[in-house]
């Protein structure tokens, strides 16, 4: 075996023969498709971690806390399924280069996440593709290889994939984990591209696919939501997520539908709640294995595979769309859809190469067997039931009574905006029992009080939002009686229904002066951001070092700043 310095592209890292041998040995030692926690006191694990960190551009100077964790010889505490890696794409690009992508999710309080992914020629050991990525204040990391720094994958090439992930929580503790898998690239060069007819964006102003769940007739569908699923009665628990999924694909041979099994299909939804991400599997009690298989059929030609989990507006107990497990949606930023066609059986005993449908667009070229759709967005619910919203005429109504027939007072000039969406969901929190601090009660010096989930944003001044969980006594805040300051802000024990508003009808949003990502309304007299303002602010504030560094431990400052700089 020769050094990778002789590889077909000079942009790939030059690995020595010994490094390649050790990395491939580590690959063989792993269980394919499983996430494995690493022990920094184990010399083999430690050497692997160090090599992969270097390949990912992480140095002791840029990531001192990360390397201190490696040097300590003590592994951070882990828990089953706290971190998990998924292969979401692998194969060739349209130009014939090797490519792969994994999703890594952490359900803990991940302050910094990073990963390095390698793809080797399984037969020769040549490194064909490499990539690295980082993220901050997020439990979700998409790590694709770099197409520009990838080598061609010769005909018949199979890939050996190897990944190192690391997650640093807010307390500075760091976990290292690995993932190994194998992938086929022997597919035809025209690839396997799926025609997805649902879910799709139906309202042109949306950048993601908006889905309302847990709704009843008492809460009409938002005019700018692409899909809405109704329940017969108000859902007093966390909602089941529901996704319609229909489409078709042309394969290279005639389909043996009678041999299709549930193991040939897999699907999940990943909900990014800011610092943590929850993976939701299919709710098999509602979308059963038999339902999954029955949704598939052969089209007009024997090589056309088609499926239909239709959009029918029904609730989780009756819908023919795909139902996923329950979760709190109080702090959702993005949600990501994944459906893998693992081994579709063909006549004669062969199978189609794996192909994928997944959301979250990456900055790189996917494989010819990966079909990308927009991200999903299931909405936030932020303010507690009973919160009074100020209407256009100055009167107030409880937020649970607000619907699309109302206009609300906005900003500091007495202007108003139409309500275009209302959402609701139940949230519970008990910080005294060690659970995450998810619900806060804030009081102002001039006597205003709100109860809201942690990502809810309020206005510090006419142009600046602040997340409620970050506010401290003395911080500025805008109210209906003018500027004030925070008197107190505490995480509380609470169990109840929460609601939120999105503002601006289609005509208002089309205006050039519409306050996009800055729309506001008064809740109990405190000026709050609407749905889209909250989502935009949480995404952007995490990358604002002037804002974030004072809010995290000093020993994480260098690592956090480096991660922001290296985000792809």
N, C-alpha and C positions, 0 to 999 in steps of 0.2 A: 504494500500500500504506500502511495506516495503522499507527500505533503499537499495540503489543499492550496498551497501557493501556486500550484500548477493548474488550478481550476480554470474553467472557461470564462470566468469574469473576474477582473481584478478588484471589483468592489466587495467581494466576499472576504471575510477575515481569513488570514493565512494561518491555518491550524497546523501544528506539527503532527507527524504520524502518531506520536504517543498520545497527544490530546484527542485525536480522532478515535484511537483505539479505546481510550478510557471513556469517552462519551458514548460510543456505541456499546461498550460493555455495560454502562449505566442504563442505557436504553433497554438492553436485553434483560436486565435484572428487574425491571419494572413490570407490573401487570398491565397489559394494554388496556387503555381507556379508563384507568383508575387514577385518582389524585392521591399522592402519597406524601405525608409530612416527613420532613427531613430533620435529622438529629445533628446539630452543629458540633457535638462532641465526637461524632463518627468521622474519622479521617477521610473516608471515601466520600461521604456526603459533603464534608467541608470543602474538599478539593473541587467537587462538582459545582457547588454553589459559587466558589470563587471564580472558576473558569467562566461560568455563565454570566456572572455579574460583569466581568471584564468584557465579554463579548457584547453585552448590552450597554456598554458605555458608562457603567457605574464604577466610580473610583472612590477610594477612601477619602479623598479631599472633597468630593461632591456629595458623598453619602456617608458622613461619619457615623451617624446613628446605626445605619444598616451594617456597616463593617464592625462596629462595636458589638452588635448582636452576634455577628459571626465569630468574633474573637472571644466572646464571653465563655464559650463552651457549654452554655446552658440554653436549651431550646425553650421557646415561649410555650405557654399552656395552649393546648388545642382542644377541640371538641369535634365529635363526629359531624361531618358535613358543614363545618364552619367555613371552609373554603372548598371550592370545587372548580375543576377545569373541564371545558367541553370543546371537542373538535367540531367546528361549524363549517369548515371548508378545507379541501385539500385536492390537489391535482395539478393541472396545467392552466396557464393563462392562454388567451387567444393567440399570443405570439409563441406559445410552446414552452414557456419558462415554468419552472416548478413554483408552486405557491401553496400556502397553508395559512389558516387563521384559527385561533382558539379564543374562546371567551372564558375569562376567569371571574368568578364572583365570590364575594365575601359577605357573610351575613352579620359580621360583627361591626364594630365601630371603626372601620378602616379609614385612617387619615391619609395614608400613602400606599398605593399599590403599583407594582411593576412586574414586568415579565420579559423573558427572552425565549424565542422560539427558533429551533433549528430543524431543517429538513435535509436528510441524507439520502443518497441513492442506496437503497437497501442491499443491492448486489455488490457495488464497488466500494461503498463507504465514502464516496465523494460528497462533500457538503454542497448542496444545490441551492439552498435558500436560507436566509436568516433575517430575523426582525426582532425589534424590541419596542416596548411602549410603556408609558407610565400614566397614572391618573391620580388626582388628589380629591379628598373628601367625597369619595364615591366608592361604592362596593362593586362596581362593574368595570372591567378592563377588556377591551378588544385588542388582541395582539396578533397582527398579521405579519407575514414576512414582507420584505421590501422587494417589489418586482424589479426595480432598477438594479438591485444588487443580487439578482438571482441568475442561475445558470439554466440552460435548456435541459428539459427532462427527456432523454432519449425514448424512443418508442419502447413500450413494455416496461418502463421504469416504475418501480414501486418505491414509496417514500417511507423512511423511518423518521418519525417525528419525536422531538424531545423538547420539553418546556420546563423552565424554572420560573416559579412565581414567588413573590414575597409580598406580605401585607404588614404594614406598621399601623397599630392602633393609636388612638389619641394619647394613651398613657406611655407610648414609646416602645412597647413590646412588639417584637417582630417575629413572624412565622415565615418559614421557608417550605415550599412544597414543590414536588415535581409531577410531571405527567408524560407518559410515553404512549405512542400509538403508531399504527401503520396505516397507510393509505394507498389506494390504487391510482395510477395515472395512465392506464392503458386504454382509456376511452378514446373514441374517435375525435378527430380534431374539431368537428363542428359542435361538439359538446352536447350537454343535456340542459336545455333551458326550459323552465316551466312557464306556462301561461297562467298567471294568477288573476282570477276574476274577482275574488274576495279574499282578504280585505283590501280595499283600495281607498284612496282619498276621494271623497265625493264632493267636498266643498273646497273650492279653489284657494280660499284663504288659508287653509290648513297646510302645515308643513309635515305633520304627523297624522296618522290615522286615529281619529278621536272616537272612543267607544264609551258610552254611558252604560253602566251596569247598576243593578239594584234599584231600578226606577219603578215608580208606580204611576197610574193614570193621574194621580194628584200632583205629580211633578212632571210636566210635559217635557218632551225631548228638546234639548237645546237645538236651535235652528242651525248652528254650525257644527253639530256633531254628526259624524259620518254614520254611526250605528248606535241604536239604543235598544236595550233589552229590558222588558218589563217584567215585574213580579206581580202576583195577584194581590199581595199585601205589602206594607212597608217592611223592608228587610231590616230587622233589628239586630243583625249580626254583621260581621265583616263580609263583604260581597264575594261571591264566586266570580272569577273573571271569565268572560265568554268571548270567543273569537270565531267569526265565520271564516271558513276556508274552503274555497272551491277553485278548480283549475284543471288543466290537462297538460300532457307532455307526450312527445313522440320519442319512443325508445328504439333501439337498434334491432329488436326482434319481436316476434309475436308474444304477447303476454299470457302467462299461465296463471290466470286469476284464481283458480281453484287451489293453488299452492301458496297463496299469499297468507302470511301469518302476522300476528301482532308484533313479533320480534323484527319484522321487516320495516317497521314504522316507529318513529319516536318523535315526541314533541314536548316543548316546555315554553313557559312565559317567564321572563326574568324582569322583576320589578325593582328598579333602582330608586331607593328611598334616600339618596344622598350619601351618607357614610356607609350604608349597608345595602346589599342587594339580596332579594328573596327569589329563589327559583321555585316556580309553581308547576308541578306535574299535572298531567291530565287527571281530572276527577272521575275515576273509572266507575264510580257509583252512578254517575249521570251520563257520561260518554263512555259506554262500556267497550270492552274489546270487540264484542260482536258489532256494536255500532260503528266502530272504526273500520272494520273489514267491509261491512255492508255499504259504506259510503263510496267504495271503489267499484268501477266498472270499466269495460273495454269500449272504446269509441267506435267510430265508423270504420276504422281500419284496425286490424288485429294488433298493431304496435302502438296504438294510442291508449294511454292510461288516463282515466279521468276520475275525479273524486268530487264529492259535493257534501260539505257540511254547511247547509244554506243559512243565510240570514233570514230569520223569521220573527224577530222582535220578542220572542218568548223568554221566560225566565229560565234559570239554571235547571229546574226540575223537568222542564218540558221541551227545551230547545233542541234543535238538530245541529246547531253550531257546536264547536268544541268547548267543553266546560273544563276550566282549570280550578285548582283548589282555592279555598278562601284565603284572603289576606287583608290586612289593614291597608287602605290606600291614602292614609292621611298625609303622607310625605312623599308621594310619588313624583319623580322628576321625569323619568322615561320608563317605558316598558318595551322589552325586546321579544320578538316572536321567533321561534325556531321549530322547523319541521324537517326531519331527515328521512329520506327514502333509502333505507340501508341496503337492502338486497331484493329488489323487485324481481320475482321469478319470471323467467322466459321459457317458452316451449323448448323442449330438448334438454332441460336440466341446467341450463346456464342462468346467470343472473345479470341484471343491469349493474353497471358501476354505481356506487353511492352518489346521490345528488341531493341538493339541499335548497331549502327556502328559508331565508333568515332576514330579519330586519337589521337595523343599524348599518348605515353606509360607512365603509372604511375609506381612508384616504388612498387606498391602493386598489389595484386591479384584482378582482376575484377570479376564481377558477372558472373554466367554461362549464362546470357542473354546479355552479352556485347562482341562484336567482335571488336578488335582493329586493326587499320591499321597504317602505318607510317604517320608522319606529311606530309603536303604539303609544297611545296616551289615554289612560283610564280616568283621569281627573283627580284633583285634590278635594278634600273637605277640611276646612280650617277653623271655622268659628263655632262655638258651642251654641246649641239650641237656646233660643231666648234672646240672643244678641240682637239689639235694635239697629236697623239700617235706616239712614236718613234718605227720604224720597225727594224727588225734584221739588215738591212744594214745601219742603221743610218738615213735614210730618214724619213719623217713624213707624216702622212695622217690624215684627220679629223676623229674623232671617229665614225661618222655616216657612213663612207665609209669602215670601217673595217669589214671583215667577216672571215669565217673559212679558207680561202685560205692564210691568212697572218700569219707571225711569228713576235713577238714583242720583243724588247730588254728588258731584265729583270735584276734586281739586280744591283750591283755595279761593276761586273766583266765582263760586256759585253756579258753575256750569253743571250740565247733567248728561248722563249717558243711559242708553237703553240697556236693560238686562238681557243678555243673549243666552245665558245658561245658568242653571242652578244644579248643584250636586249635593249629595248627602251620604253619610256613612257613619257607622258607630266606631268610637275609639275608646280604649281603656288604657290607663296608665297608673302605676303604683311605684314611684321611685323609691319609696321606703323599703320595698322588697328587692331592691337591686335591679329592677328592670330599667330599660332605657328611659331617659327623661324626654317624654314625647308631648306632654301637655303642660302649658304655662298659663299662669294668671298674672297679668301685668296691670299695675295701677299707676296713674300719672299724678303729678303734684297738684293738678287742678281738678282732681276727683273723678277721672274717667277710669273704667276697668274693663278689660276683655279677657276671655279665656279662649285660647287658641292652640293649635298643634304647632310643633317646633319650627316648621319651615314657613309659617305664616309671616308676611312682611308688613311692616308699618313704615310710614314716611317720617324720616328725621327732619327733612326740609322739603321744599317743593320738588326737588329733583333726586333725592337720595332715599332709597329704601334700606331698611335694616331687618334682618331676620329676628323674630321675637326671642328665640332662644339665645341670641347673642347680646341682647340689651342689658345694660347695667344701670343701677340707680344713678341719676344725674345725666344720663344720655338725653339728647334732645328728641322731641317727638311732636308731631303736629296734631292738633285737635280742632274740633269745631269752634272752640273758644279761643283759638290762636295757638302760638307756640307754647309748649310746656316741656317738662322733663319727666323722666321715669322716676317714680317714687319707690316702687318695689317690683320685682319680677321673679317668680318662684315656680319651679317645677312642682306640680301638684298631683295628688291622686284624684282620678276622675273616671267616670264611666258614663257615656251618653252619646247622643247623636250630634254630629258636626255638619256644617253646611259651608258652601262657598259660592261666590258669584264670578261669572265672566261677563265683561262689559263690552258694549258696542255692537250695534246691529250691522248688517252687511253694508248699508249705505254709509254709516259713520266710519266703519273700518276702512272703507275705500277712500276716505278723505285724506289728503296729504298731511293735515294737521292732527290726525287722530293720535292720541298719546300711546302709541304702541309700546308695550312693555312698561308703561307708566300709568295705566288706567287705575283709578282709585275710587273708593267710596268710604263713607263714614260708618263705622261699626261701634256702637255705644259712644259715639262722639270722637273716636280715634280714627285718623285717616289711614286706611289700609289699602294695600295693593290687591288687584283682582287676581284671578287664576293665572293669567299669562304673565303678569308682572312678577308674581311669586316664582313661577317656573324659570323665567329669564334671570331673575336676580340670583336665585340659588346657584344656577349654572355659572354665572359670570363672577360672582363674588368669591367662589372657591379659588379662582385664579388670580385674584387681586392680592398681591403680597402685602401691600400696605394695610389692607383690611384684615387678612388672615393671620399674619405672623404674630401680632399681639394677642391672638386668641388661642395659640397653641403653645406647647411647651418649648422653651428656648432650645433644648437639645435637638428638636426636630426642625429648626429653622432652615439649616443648610440642606437637609434632605428634601424638605418641602419645596424650597425654591428651585432646586435642581430638577425635581420631578415636574414642576410647572414648565420649566424650560425645555424638557425633553418630551413633553406630550406631543403626540403626532395628530 
